[in-house]
């Protein structure tokens, strides 16, 4: 929604209308679907199991190299990473980062010809899960460096000269950071205020960037800035590689958070920073497209670390609940606790299935995984948080007590409360849950907007609306009948998922197929009902996406179980976990389907109107607000820095 007239404008931030913001976001999207997408088809009511089954596998040589690195990384983590020290000192020791550099961890995703390890996405994610379990702060450092930092956009969009210059540094010595967010710019990049003004062959950067993960210690930055349109310059949001020690770059503050206390996250100011034109990544105006394309696979790193948390949580829950007794038996034998342990085990299995499947599809590059990666991020962050929360509950008072306090009184130092704090940011990092709902929903309805979008676009003339109406009629005449019946209604479909002596997973896949068609019918009905107002129905869209996420996770879990059975690797146990997860997920899906049409969305909007107008201020009485003084959003007016530079490069 557009801001009320009395909302103060932050200095330096451009005034942008709601329509302009939408146009900028839409222009940055990948417009075409040149490769098949399992998740896209799922939202359209087409359950394309053939796109993910049999489970794709990495080549043997990739497996060998990946496993060898995991062994070295695991040994390093055991010997050199002291998670308690990082938490206590709120800093990763320099010698740990130096050791990771020597191990090659900075270059996990960089090709060997540039000095990197050239790991696949599958093994890169396994490495992040491993190191992130030892220290989530180190996981965040390595992920920010390689998943969204300088290496990934250079790999996809950089010139050969840029790759030759920067990738060898990034693979061995230099840490990178990604700078997009500003004090008044989060998920609405149309308001981006940092500028890059052309000056001869160079650009001059001015502006302030907030929450720059790795920014405090980075050597190289990828910076998004707005180039003004002028003669010879089409302008627009553009990406640049910037040396972190360039004159005019100042790290003004190292931020502190409720979790990830070792993270090197700061506020970076640019004042008159001269950047050579050769450091521009891609053409002018392509910055947001570069950022979004980078995130297509970059988002997989976060759910990978959530898998690591799930595995650790399962280990602690198993060990603790077997020795802790209440009323004459271990707490694990009490149903109230048993259901939590079952949830942790089954959900961890499903999360690993989602991440591994999406990662392998990214490696093969035969599918478009933009929706799969976004669903993995959304689902992993939400379910990972629930897993950590349930572990704290299973541990009881000890779950709320710090590891340091537990150790001081002679008990095992289990950092459950720290893990809960560390996990909380994942629901915000790299696109909050709410933004991910909207992003995925936009992709999920893309087919509808392509044929019927002009009908609801107020800027389109009547002739365009008439043409769109004719196209839509033809599309829906072919599509809608296919949503009535499908293989999910045939009792023997997917029979290979019911092998002798194992749990029956075929019924769950039939449920996914039926639910996929129901999901598509619900989306069509909503578009017919709300038309141009559909984009305001964020509660509805969020539930549509959540249903799709559950169905994707069920599919991945069943396919993984069958793969493990065929490979002779814990097949029976995998089938049990996939069955348990699918049963749990089906309950959540049914509730979400009910809430599509039975909810309090309209009432909630009326209450919010009252809150914002001051109708309920009487309800706020009787408390003390301990907040300090100061503006809600810091002044980001361009200019020279008056702060001491907090930049601390690690060499």
C-alpha positions in Angstrom: 0.0 0.0 0.0 1.2 3.5 -0.6 2.3 5.5 2.5 -0.2 7.8 4.2 0.3 11.5 3.5 1.5 12.1 7.1 4.3 9.5 6.9 7.6 11.3 7.1 10.0 10.7 4.2 13.5 9.5 5.0 16.1 11.9 3.7 17.8 10.6 0.5 15.0 8.1 -0.3 13.3 8.6 -3.6 9.5 9.0 -3.6 8.0 6.0 -5.4 4.4 5.2 -6.1 2.9 1.8 -5.5 2.6 1.3 -9.3 6.2 2.3 -9.9 7.4 -0.1 -7.2 5.5 -2.9 -8.9 6.9 -2.1 -12.3 10.5 -2.1 -11.0 10.0 -5.5 -9.3 8.3 -7.0 -12.4 11.0 -5.8 -14.7 13.6 -7.6 -12.6 11.8 -10.9 -12.8 13.0 -13.6 -15.2 10.1 -13.4 -17.7 10.4 -16.7 -19.5 10.2 -20.4 -18.6 12.7 -22.1 -21.0 13.0 -25.2 -18.9 10.5 -27.4 -17.1 9.7 -26.7 -13.4 8.2 -29.3 -11.1 6.9 -26.7 -8.6 5.5 -24.5 -11.3 3.6 -27.5 -12.7 2.4 -28.4 -9.2 0.8 -25.0 -8.8 -0.9 -25.4 -12.2 -2.5 -28.7 -11.1 0.0 -30.9 -13.0 1.8 -33.4 -10.9 4.9 -34.1 -13.0 6.6 -36.8 -10.9 8.7 -37.7 -13.9 10.7 -34.4 -13.4 12.0 -35.6 -10.0 11.8 -39.4 -10.1 14.0 -41.4 -10.3 15.9 -39.1 -7.9 18.7 -37.4 -9.9 22.3 -38.3 -8.8 25.6 -36.5 -9.0 28.5 -38.1 -11.0 30.8 -40.5 -9.1 33.8 -38.1 -9.4 31.7 -35.2 -7.9 30.7 -37.5 -5.0 34.3 -38.5 -4.4 35.6 -35.0 -4.3 32.7 -33.8 -2.2 33.1 -36.5 0.4 36.8 -36.0 0.6 36.3 -32.3 1.4 33.5 -33.0 3.9 35.9 -35.3 5.7 38.6 -32.5 5.9 36.0 -29.9 6.9 34.5 -32.1 9.6 38.0 -32.7 11.1 38.7 -29.0 11.0 35.4 -28.2 12.7 36.0 -30.7 15.5 39.5 -29.5 16.1 39.4 -25.8 15.7 35.8 -24.4 16.0 34.8 -23.4 19.5 31.2 -22.4 19.2 31.0 -21.4 22.9 33.9 -19.0 22.4 32.3 -17.4 19.3 29.1 -16.9 21.3 31.0 -15.5 24.3 33.2 -13.1 22.4 30.7 -12.3 19.6 33.5 -12.8 17.0 34.9 -15.6 14.9 38.6 -15.9 15.8 40.9 -14.7 13.1 42.8 -18.0 13.2 39.6 -20.0 12.4 39.0 -17.9 9.3 42.6 -18.3 8.3 42.2 -22.1 8.7 39.1 -22.1 6.6 40.9 -20.2 3.9 43.7 -22.7 3.9 41.2 -25.5 3.7 39.7 -23.9 0.5 36.3 -23.2 2.1 36.2 -19.7 0.5 36.3 -21.3 -2.9 33.9 -24.2 -2.5 31.7 -23.1 -5.4 34.5 -21.5 -7.5 35.9 -23.5 -10.4 39.2 -25.2 -10.0 40.8 -23.2 -12.8 40.4 -20.1 -10.6 41.9 -21.9 -7.6 38.5 -23.0 -6.1 37.3 -26.5 -5.1 34.6 -26.6 -7.8 32.1 -28.4 -5.6 28.6 -29.1 -6.8 25.6 -27.3 -5.2 24.8 -30.6 -3.5 28.2 -30.8 -1.7 28.4 -27.1 -1.1 25.1 -27.3 0.8 26.3 -30.4 2.7 29.4 -28.4 3.7 27.3 -25.5 4.9 25.1 -27.8 6.9 28.2 -29.3 8.5 30.0 -26.1 9.4 26.8 -24.3 10.3 26.1 -27.0 12.9 29.5 -26.3 14.5 28.8 -22.5 14.3 25.9 -20.8 12.6 27.9 -17.6 12.4 30.6 -19.3 10.3 27.9 -20.9 8.1 26.5 -17.4 7.6 30.0 -16.0 6.7 30.7 -18.7 4.1 27.2 -18.5 2.7 27.1 -14.7 2.3 30.6 -14.9 0.7 29.7 -17.5 -1.9 25.9 -17.7 -2.3 25.1 -14.0 -2.7 28.5 -12.3 -2.5 30.8 -11.5 -5.5 31.6 -15.0 -6.8 28.1 -16.0 -7.8 27.1 -12.9 -9.8 30.5 -12.9 -11.5 30.1 -16.6 -12.4 26.8 -15.9 -14.1 27.2 -12.3 -15.4 30.8 -11.3 -15.2 33.2 -10.8 -18.1 36.1 -13.1 -18.6 38.5 -10.4 -17.4 36.5 -9.9 -14.2 36.6 -13.6 -13.5 40.3 -13.7 -14.1 41.0 -10.8 -11.8 38.6 -11.5 -8.9 37.8 -15.2 -8.7 41.4 -16.4 -7.7 41.3 -13.8 -4.9 37.9 -14.9 -3.8 38.8 -18.6 -3.8 41.7 -18.2 -1.5 42.1 -15.0 0.4 39.4 -12.4 -0.1 36.0 -12.3 1.7 33.1 -10.8 -0.1 29.7 -9.2 0.8 26.5 -8.3 -1.0 25.2 -4.8 -0.4 21.6 -4.1 -1.4 19.6 -3.2 1.7 19.5 0.4 2.9 18.1 2.0 6.0 14.8 2.8 4.2 15.0 0.0 1.6 14.2 -3.6 2.3 12.2 -5.7 -0.2 11.1 -2.6 -2.2 14.2 -1.9 -4.3 12.4 0.9 -6.3 13.3 3.1 -3.3 17.0 2.5 -3.6 18.8 5.7 -2.8 22.5 4.9 -3.3 23.7 6.4 -6.6 26.5 5.7 -9.1 26.9 8.8 -11.2 28.9 8.4 -14.4 32.1 10.4 -14.5 34.1 9.7 -17.7 35.0 6.0 -17.7 34.2 5.7 -14.0 31.3 5.9 -11.7 31.1 7.8 -8.4 29.2 6.0 -5.6 27.3 7.8 -2.8 24.9 6.3 -0.3 24.5 4.1 2.8 24.0 0.4 3.0 22.6 -1.4 6.0 22.9 -5.0 7.3 25.9 -5.8 5.2 26.7 -9.4 6.2 30.5 -9.8 6.0 30.8 -6.1 5.3 32.9 -5.5 8.4 35.7 -7.9 7.3 35.1 -8.0 3.5 37.7 -7.3 0.9 35.4 -7.1 -2.1 31.8 -5.9 -2.2 29.0 -6.3 -4.8 27.1 -3.1 -4.5 23.7 -2.2 -6.0 23.3 1.5 -6.9 21.1 3.6 -9.0 22.7 5.1 -12.2 20.9 8.3 -13.3 19.8 8.1 -16.9 21.8 10.5 -19.2 23.2 10.6 -22.7 24.9 7.3 -23.4 23.7 5.9 -20.1 20.3 4.1 -19.9 20.6 4.2 -16.1 18.8 2.1 -13.6 19.8 -0.1 -10.7 23.2 -1.5 -11.5 25.7 -4.0 -9.9 29.3 -3.1 -9.2 32.4 -4.8 -7.7 33.9 -2.4 -5.2 37.2 -2.8 -3.3 36.3 -2.5 0.4 39.3 -0.4 1.2 38.7 2.1 -1.6 38.9 5.8 -0.5 35.4 6.9 0.6 34.2 3.5 1.9 33.6 3.5 5.6 32.2 0.8 7.8 30.4 3.0 10.3 29.0 0.4 12.7 29.2 -3.3 13.5 25.7 -4.4 14.2 24.8 -6.7 17.1 21.8 -9.1 17.1 19.9 -11.5 19.3 21.6 -14.4 17.5 24.5 -15.1 15.2 26.6 -13.1 17.6 29.8 -13.8 15.6 28.4 -12.4 12.4 30.4 -9.5 10.8 27.4 -7.4 9.8 27.6 -3.6 9.5 26.6 -0.2 8.1 28.7 0.9 5.1 28.8 4.4 3.8 30.0 5.4 0.3 31.1 9.0 -0.2 32.6 9.9 -3.6 33.9 6.4 -4.1 35.4 6.1 -7.6 34.6 2.8 -9.3 36.1 2.0 -12.7 33.6 1.1 -15.4 35.3 -2.2 -15.8 34.0 -3.1 -12.3 30.4 -2.9 -13.4 28.7 -6.3 -13.6 26.4 -6.6 -16.6 24.8 -3.6 -18.3 23.3 -0.6 -16.6 19.8 -1.3 -15.2 20.4 -5.1 -14.8 21.3 -5.0 -11.1 18.0 -6.3 -9.7 17.9 -9.1 -12.3 21.4 -10.0 -11.4 20.5 -10.1 -7.7 17.4 -12.2 -8.3 19.1 -14.6 -10.6 21.9 -15.0 -8.1 19.4 -15.8 -5.4 17.7 -18.5 -7.5 20.3 -21.0 -6.3 21.9 -18.9 -3.6 18.7 -19.3 -1.5 19.5 -23.0 -1.1 22.3 -22.3 1.3 20.0 -21.2 4.1 17.7 -24.3 4.1 20.9 -26.4 3.9 21.9 -25.0 7.3 18.4 -25.6 8.6 19.0 -29.2 7.8 22.1 -29.2 9.9 20.1 -27.7 12.8 17.5 -30.4 12.4 20.0 -33.2 12.5 21.7 -31.8 15.6 18.3 -31.2 17.3 17.3 -34.8 16.6 20.5 -36.0 18.2 20.0 -33.9 21.3 16.3 -34.9 21.6 17.2 -38.6 21.3 20.0 -38.5 23.8 18.2 -36.3 26.4 14.7 -37.8 26.2 16.1 -41.3 26.8 17.8 -40.4 30.1 15.4 -37.8 31.5 12.7 -39.6 33.4 9.3 -38.4 34.6 6.7 -40.5 36.4 8.7 -43.6 36.2 9.8 -43.7 32.5 11.8 -41.7 30.0 10.1 -38.5 28.7 10.4 -39.9 25.2 7.8 -42.6 26.1 5.2 -39.9 27.0 3.0 -39.1 24.0 3.2 -35.4 24.5 7.0 -35.5 24.0 7.0 -38.4 21.6 5.0 -36.3 19.1 7.6 -33.6 19.2 10.4 -36.0 18.6 8.5 -37.6 15.7 8.0 -34.1 14.2 11.7 -33.3 14.5 12.8 -36.6 12.9 10.3 -36.7 10.1 10.7 -33.0 9.2 14.5 -33.2 9.2 14.2 -36.1 6.7 11.9 -34.0 4.5 14.0 -30.9 4.7 17.1 -32.8 3.6 15.1 -34.4 0.8 14.0 -30.9 -0.4 17.5 -29.4 -0.3 19.2 -32.4 -1.9 16.6 -32.7 -4.7 16.7 -28.9 -5.4 20.5 -28.8 -5.3 20.9 -31.7 -7.7 18.4 -30.2 -10.1 20.5 -27.0 -9.9 23.6 -28.9 -10.7 22.1 -30.7 -13.7 20.6 -27.4 -15.0 17.9 -29.2 -16.9 15.1 -27.7 -14.7 14.1 -24.2 -13.9 14.3 -24.2 -10.1 13.5 -20.6 -9.2 10.3 -21.7 -7.4 11.9 -24.9 -5.9 14.7 -22.8 -4.4 12.3 -20.2 -3.0 10.1 -22.9 -1.6 13.1 -24.6 0.0 14.1 -21.3 1.6 10.6 -20.6 2.8 9.9 -24.1 4.1 13.3 -24.7 5.6 13.4 -21.4 7.6 9.8 -21.9 8.9 10.2 -25.6 9.8 13.7 -25.2 11.0 12.5 -22.6 13.5 9.8 -24.9 14.7 12.3 -27.8 15.1 14.6 -25.6 17.3 11.6 -24.3 19.3 10.4 -27.9 19.9 13.9 -28.9 21.1 13.8 -26.1 23.7 10.4 -27.3 24.9 11.7 -30.9 25.1 14.6 -29.8 27.2 12.3 -27.8 29.5 14.1 -25.3 31.8 17.4 -26.5 30.5 16.4 -25.5 27.0 16.0 -21.9 28.3 19.3 -22.0 30.2 22.5 -21.0 28.4 25.1 -23.6 27.7 27.6 -21.6 29.7 25.3 -21.7 32.8 24.7 -25.4 32.3 28.4 -26.1 32.2 29.1 -24.0 35.2 26.8 -26.1 37.4 28.1 -29.4 36.0 25.8 -30.4 33.2 26.3 -30.9 29.5 26.6 -27.5 27.7 23.8 -27.9 25.2 23.2 -24.6 23.4 19.5 -25.1 22.6 18.5 -21.5 23.5 21.4 -20.2 21.3 20.3 -22.3 18.4 16.8 -20.9 18.7 18.1 -17.4 18.7 20.5 -18.1 15.8 17.7 -19.7 13.8 15.2 -16.8 14.1 16.9 -14.7 11.5 16.3 -17.3 8.8 12.7 -16.3 8.6 13.9 -12.8 7.6 17.3 -13.4 5.8 17.3 -13.3 2.0 13.6 -12.5 1.8 11.3 -12.7 4.8 8.5 -15.3 4.9 6.0 -12.7 3.9 8.0 -11.5 0.9 8.7 -15.1 -0.1 5.0 -15.8 -0.1 4.5 -12.9 -2.5 7.4 -13.8 -4.7 6.4 -17.4 -5.1 2.8 -16.5 -5.5 3.7 -14.2 -8.4 5.6 -17.1 -10.1 2.8 -19.5 -9.3 0.1 -17.4 -11.1 2.5 -16.4 -14.0 0.7 -18.6 -16.5 -2.6 -17.0 -15.6 -1.2 -13.4 -15.9 0.4 -14.2 -19.3 -3.0 -15.0 -20.8 -5.4 -12.9 -18.7 -3.2 -10.2 -17.1 -4.2 -7.5 -19.6 -7.9 -8.0 -18.5 -7.2 -6.7 -15.0 -4.5 -4.2 -15.9 -6.0 -0.7 -15.6 -3.4 0.8 -17.9 -4.3 -1.5 -20.9 -6.7 -0.2 -23.6 -10.0 -2.0 -24.4 -8.5 -3.5 -27.5 -5.8 -5.2 -25.4 -8.4 -6.4 -22.9 -10.5 -7.9 -25.7 -7.5 -9.7 -27.1 -6.6 -11.0 -23.7 -10.1 -12.2 -23.1 -10.0 -14.3 -26.3 -6.7 -15.8 -25.3 -7.9 -16.5 -21.8 -11.0 -18.2 -23.1 -8.9 -20.6 -25.2 -6.4 -21.3 -22.4 -9.0 -22.1 -19.8 -11.1 -24.2 -22.1 -8.1 -26.5 -22.5 -6.8 -26.2 -18.9 -9.8 -26.4 -16.6 -11.2 -29.8 -17.7 -7.8 -31.3 -16.8 -8.3 -30.3 -13.2 -11.4 -32.4 -12.8 -9.8 -35.9 -12.7 -6.3 -37.3 -12.7 -4.2 -40.3 -11.7 -4.5 -39.5 -8.0 -8.0 -41.0 -8.2 -6.8 -44.4 -9.4 -6.0 -46.8 -6.5 -2.9 -48.4 -8.1 -1.2 -45.3 -9.4 2.5 -44.9 -8.3 2.6 -48.6 -7.2 6.4 -48.6 -7.2 6.2 -46.5 -4.0 4.5 -49.5 -2.2 7.2 -52.2 -2.3 6.7 -55.4 -0.4 7.6 -55.1 3.3 7.6 -51.3 3.3 5.2 -48.6 4.3 2.8 -47.4 1.5 3.9 -44.1 0.1 1.9 -44.4 -3.1 -1.2 -43.1 -1.3 0.6 -39.9 -0.3 1.7 -39.3 -3.9 -1.9 -39.8 -5.0 -2.9 -37.3 -2.4 -0.3 -34.8 -3.8 -1.7 -35.2 -7.3 -5.3 -34.6 -6.1 -4.3 -31.7 -3.9 -2.3 -30.1 -6.8 -5.4 -30.0 -8.9 -7.5 -28.7 -6.0 -4.8 -26.0 -5.4 -5.0 -24.9 -9.1 -8.8 -24.8 -9.0 -8.7 -22.7 -5.8 -6.3 -20.3 -7.5 -8.4 -20.0 -10.6 -11.6 -19.4 -8.5 -9.8 -16.7 -6.5 -8.6 -14.9 -9.6 -12.1 -15.0 -11.1 -13.5 -13.6 -7.8 -11.0 -10.9 -7.0 -9.4 -10.2 -10.4 -7.4 -6.9 -10.0 -7.6 -7.1 -6.2 -5.9 -10.5 -6.1 -2.6 -9.0 -5.3 -4.0 -7.4 -2.1 -5.2 -10.8 -0.8 -1.8 -11.6 0.7 -3.3 -13.9 3.4 -4.9 -16.1 0.7 -1.8 -16.1 -1.5 0.4 -17.0 1.5 -1.8 -20.1 2.2 -1.7 -21.1 -1.5 2.1 -21.0 -1.3 2.2 -22.9 2.0 0.1 -25.7 0.5 2.4 -25.9 -2.5 5.4 -26.0 -0.1 3.9 -28.9 1.8 3.1 -30.8 -1.4 6.6 -30.2 -2.7 8.1 -31.5 0.5 5.9 -34.6 0.5 7.0 -35.3 -3.1 10.7 -34.9 -2.3 10.4 -37.0 0.9 8.7 -39.9 -0.9 11.2 -39.8 -3.9 14.1 -39.7 -1.5 12.8 -42.7 0.5 12.4 -44.7 -2.7 15.9 -43.7 -3.8 17.4 -44.8 -0.5 15.5 -48.1 -0.7 16.8 -48.8 -4.2 20.3 -47.9 -3.1 20.1 -50.2 0.0 20.7 -47.3 2.3 18.3 -47.4 5.3 15.4 -47.9 2.9 12.9 -49.3 5.4 13.6 -46.5 7.9 13.4 -43.9 5.2 10.0 -45.1 4.2 8.9 -44.9 7.8 10.1 -41.3 8.1 8.6 -40.3 4.7 5.3 -41.9 5.8 5.3 -40.0 9.1 6.1 -36.7 7.5 3.5 -37.1 4.8 0.8 -37.9 7.4 1.8 -34.8 9.4 1.9 -32.7 6.3 -1.5 -33.8 5.1 -3.1 -32.5 8.3 -1.4 -29.2 7.7 -2.5 -29.1 4.1 -6.2 -29.8 5.0 -6.1 -27.0 7.5 -4.6 -24.6 5.0 -7.3 -25.5 2.4 -10.0 -24.8 5.0 -8.4 -21.5 5.8 -8.4 -20.4 2.2 -12.0 -19.5 2.5 -12.7 -19.6 6.3 -10.4 -17.0 7.9 -10.4 -13.7 9.6 -8.6 -11.7 6.9 -11.3 -9.1 6.4 -11.8 -8.7 10.2 -8.0 -8.4 10.6 -7.9 -5.5 8.1 -10.6 -3.6 10.0 -8.8 -4.1 13.3 -5.5 -2.8 11.7 -7.4 0.3 10.4 -8.4 0.9 14.0 -4.9 0.4 15.4 -3.4 2.8 12.8 -6.0 5.4 13.4 -5.5 5.3 17.2 -8.8 3.7 18.1 -7.2 1.3 20.5 -4.5 3.4 22.1 -6.4 2.9 25.4 -5.3 -0.8 25.2 -1.6 0.3 25.3 -2.0 2.0 28.7 -0.5 0.6 31.9 2.9 -0.3 30.6 6.3 1.4 30.4 8.1 1.5 27.1 11.8 0.8 27.7 12.8 1.8 24.1 15.3 4.6 23.8 15.0 7.9 21.9 15.7 8.3 18.2 14.2 8.1 14.8 12.6 4.9 13.6 14.8 4.9 10.5 18.3 6.4 10.6 19.2 9.3 8.3 20.9 7.9 5.2 21.6 11.3 3.5 24.7 11.0 1.3 27.8 12.7 2.6 31.2 12.2 4.2 31.4 9.9 7.2 31.9 11.3 10.6 32.4 7.8 12.2 35.6 5.9 12.8 36.0 3.2 10.2 35.2 -0.2 11.7 36.5 -2.1 8.7 38.7 -5.1 9.8 40.0 -7.0 6.9 41.3 -10.5 7.7 44.7 -11.1 6.0 
